[in-house]
Amino acid sequence: MALFMVVLVLLFILALSICTALLRWNELKFSKKGLPPGTMGWPIFGETTEFLKQGPNFMKNQRARYGSFFKSHILGCPTAVSMDPELNRYILMNEAKGLVPGYPQSMLDILGKCNIAAVHGSTHKQMRGALLALISPTMIKQQLLPKIDEFMRNFVSDWDNKIIDIQEKTKQMAFLSSLKQIASVESTSIAQEFMPEFFKLVLGTLSLPIDLPGTNYRRGLKARKIILTILKQLIEKRRGNQESHKDMLAYLMSKDDNNRYKLSDDEIIDQIITILYSGYETVSTTSMMAVKYLHDHPSILEELRKEHMALREKKRPEDPIEWNDLKPMKFTRAVIFETSRLATIVNGVLRKTTEEMELNGFVVPKGWRIYVYTREINYDPFIYPDPLAFNPWRWMDKSLESQSNFLIFGGGTRQCPGKELGIAEISTFLHYFITRYRWEEIGGEKLMKFPRVEAPNGLHIRVSSY
């Protein structure tokens, strides 16, 4: 027994020595003179586990130790983290000065090499131009909003006297609504096969790029292959039947003079995946959290309902939400912005250095990522008095939306191009939901705020007619 204890102690000391040596080796590897202060964690894995588990607390602790600009190793890459508002604005506004998109390798692998987050320079200009043409105000007004209205009206039509998981429903809503806008006629027939694979793809984009069985990364890569097959078959089928369509896919495939941006099939497919992915997370999570916050603040729900009931009174029951109805929805827009701010759907954005550069007096080597961490701005009491309060009225002052610290939808040349389309989708969903129903939470499920805003066990509500 005594010998066993001695062996156990020796093994523990050996393991501790190996761990200490590995940590020391990794620190020495990234100890170039002039680098920002900070720690790099384990070889390969870095501090990814701590970052994903502790989230905002990890960031706050590192800032307390090293200041608002520090180094780390997260999501498979050495990273300089900026929590400095002034520096963040500089980084977002200066893509031409050696700062290009730097999203995790897992995201680039799974979303595709042609997705708008992966490309820069002239290619980014081409892909962004093609995307903006799809979601311009004219396209939203004439083609997309009628599809959104029809979908939302039908999607919530049978919720009366049911217990539903609003998290699951808003996920389905965001995906299926986007799919209908992309491929209106075929969306129903491909949705059943497409949707579960898409959800696996989403989970895989925020994971360590280690291709092992059972990992989210491996599942994401497999899901991408299946999705590629579905979309290739859809494109081939459209080319074969020569039918006329009015949707995003038809525009992307068009070869006529009205389409300035001629894309290859691979570029079209990555563009479709990008549209689905970029809108999915923000629309689904903002919609879920709006339902949560409105439930918790009855006076705000009453104000919002008043705005929508006034709109409904001017229409017949069968009349849709139209483009001209969106602008008067000022309080609705305020609710959406306040939900995005308080829940912090987007924590920050990533850039990558194409050359060694100096930032805030420190050297950032070529190929490092820079994490522009914008989360804390959402809770700055100087910008948002009483920042932890859900107060949509603060956004009724239009100047707040235009001030330089407004980074809810990104910033610089990479500001979310689908901002207004997303607001139109959430506004239309809220219109049909709150004018038809009242609801109460059941179960009191826990919410997580990092790395994604989610309810691990769902967010269940009992719905009844209003």
C-alpha positions, 0 to 999 in steps of 0.5 A, spaced: 500 500 500 505 504 501 509 503 495 502 504 491 502 511 494 509 513 493 508 511 485 502 515 485 505 521 488 511 520 483 506 519 477 502 526 479 509 529 480 511 527 473 504 529 470 505 536 473 512 537 471 510 535 464 504 540 464 508 545 467 514 544 461 508 544 456 505 551 458 512 554 459 514 551 452 508 554 449 509 561 452 517 561 450 514 559 443 510 566 443 515 570 447 517 575 441 519 582 443 514 587 443 508 582 443 502 584 447 502 581 454 498 575 456 498 568 456 498 562 451 495 556 454 497 549 452 500 547 445 495 547 439 489 548 444 491 554 447 486 557 452 480 555 448 477 551 453 477 557 458 475 562 453 469 558 451 467 556 458 468 562 462 467 567 456 466 574 458 469 573 465 475 570 462 476 576 458 475 581 464 480 577 468 485 578 462 484 585 461 485 586 469 491 583 469 494 585 462 490 591 460 485 592 454 490 589 449 493 582 450 495 576 447 492 569 447 491 563 443 484 561 442 480 557 437 486 554 434 490 561 432 495 566 436 490 572 437 491 579 440 485 581 443 482 588 443 477 591 448 479 598 447 474 602 443 478 607 440 483 601 437 477 597 435 474 602 431 481 603 427 481 596 426 474 595 423 475 601 419 482 600 416 481 593 412 486 596 406 492 597 411 493 589 412 487 587 416 483 582 413 477 578 415 480 572 420 475 568 422 476 561 425 479 555 421 473 551 422 468 557 420 472 558 413 472 550 412 465 549 413 462 555 410 467 555 404 473 559 401 468 563 397 464 566 403 464 573 404 467 573 411 473 569 408 475 573 402 478 580 401 480 585 396 477 585 389 473 578 391 470 581 397 467 587 393 465 582 388 461 577 393 459 583 397 456 587 391 452 580 389 450 579 396 447 587 396 444 586 390 440 580 393 438 584 399 437 591 397 431 595 399 428 594 392 429 587 393 426 587 400 420 591 398 418 587 391 420 580 392 423 578 399 417 581 404 411 578 401 415 571 402 417 573 409 409 575 410 406 569 407 411 565 411 411 568 418 403 568 417 403 561 416 408 559 421 405 562 427 398 560 425 397 554 429 400 555 436 394 557 440 393 552 446 400 549 445 406 549 449 412 550 444 419 551 445 420 558 442 428 557 441 426 551 437 421 554 433 425 561 432 431 556 429 426 553 424 423 560 423 429 563 421 432 557 417 425 556 413 424 563 412 431 564 409 430 558 405 424 560 402 427 567 400 433 563 396 429 557 393 421 559 393 418 553 389 423 548 392 424 550 399 418 545 402 421 539 398 428 540 400 427 543 407 426 536 411 433 534 409 437 540 409 435 543 416 438 538 420 444 538 416 444 546 417 444 545 424 450 541 424 454 546 420 452 552 425 455 548 431 461 546 427 463 553 425 465 555 432 469 549 434 477 547 434 479 545 427 481 538 429 478 532 425 476 527 429 470 522 430 464 525 434 467 532 434 462 538 432 468 540 427 467 533 423 460 533 424 460 540 420 464 538 415 460 532 413 454 536 413 457 541 408 458 535 404 451 533 404 448 541 403 453 541 397 450 535 394 443 538 395 444 545 392 448 542 386 442 538 385 437 544 385 442 548 381 442 543 375 434 541 376 433 549 375 438 549 369 434 543 366 427 545 366 428 553 364 422 555 368 422 562 371 423 564 378 423 570 382 427 568 388 435 569 390 437 563 387 434 565 380 438 572 381 444 569 382 444 564 376 442 569 372 446 571 366 442 577 363 445 584 363 441 586 369 446 581 373 452 585 374 455 579 378 456 573 374 458 567 379 461 560 378 456 555 381 461 554 387 461 561 389 453 561 388 453 555 393 457 559 398 453 565 397 447 561 399 450 558 405 453 565 407 446 568 407 443 562 411 448 562 416 449 570 417 441 571 418 440 564 422 443 566 428 441 573 429 434 572 427 433 566 431 436 568 437 434 575 437 427 573 436 427 568 442 430 573 446 425 578 444 419 574 446 423 572 453 424 580 454 417 582 452 414 576 457 419 579 463 416 586 461 409 587 460 409 594 460 414 594 454 409 588 451 403 593 451 407 599 448 409 594 442 402 591 442 399 598 441 404 599 435 402 593 432 394 593 433 394 600 430 397 598 424 392 592 424 386 596 425 388 599 418 388 593 414 383 587 413 385 580 416 388 578 409 392 584 408 400 583 408 405 587 412 408 591 406 414 595 405 411 602 407 409 599 414 416 597 416 418 605 417 412 607 422 414 601 427 419 605 431 418 602 437 419 595 434 425 597 431 427 599 438 425 593 441 430 589 436 436 593 438 435 593 445 434 586 445 441 585 441 444 590 445 442 586 452 443 579 450 449 581 446 448 576 440 454 578 437 460 578 442 465 581 437 469 580 430 475 577 428 481 580 423 487 577 421 494 581 419 497 580 412 503 583 415 507 585 421 504 591 424 504 595 430 498 597 434 497 600 441 505 600 441 505 593 441 507 588 435 502 583 432 506 578 427 503 577 420 498 571 420 495 573 427 488 574 429 485 580 432 479 579 436 475 586 436 471 584 442 465 589 442 461 586 448 463 590 453 461 596 449 454 594 450 454 595 457 458 601 458 454 606 463 456 612 459 453 610 453 447 606 455 445 609 462 442 603 467 445 598 462 443 592 465 435 594 464 431 592 458 429 599 456 427 600 448 425 607 449 433 609 449 433 607 442 427 612 440 433 617 440 435 616 433 442 619 434 444 613 438 443 608 432 448 613 428 453 614 434 460 611 433 460 606 438 454 602 435 457 596 433 451 591 434 451 590 427 459 590 426 462 596 423 467 599 417 466 596 410 464 589 414 457 592 417 452 586 416 449 587 409 443 584 411 441 588 417 435 591 414 432 584 412 433 581 418 429 587 422 424 586 417 424 578 418 423 579 426 418 585 425 414 581 421 414 575 426 413 579 432 407 582 428 403 576 427 405 573 434 403 579 439 397 581 435 394 573 435 397 571 442 399 572 449 404 567 453 407 565 459 413 561 461 413 554 464 419 551 467 424 557 468 429 554 463 436 557 464 439 561 459 447 561 457 450 568 454 456 565 451 459 563 446 452 563 444 446 565 447 442 559 448 437 555 452 441 549 453 434 545 455 430 549 451 425 555 452 418 553 453 412 557 453 404 556 453 401 560 448 394 562 448 389 566 444 390 574 445 
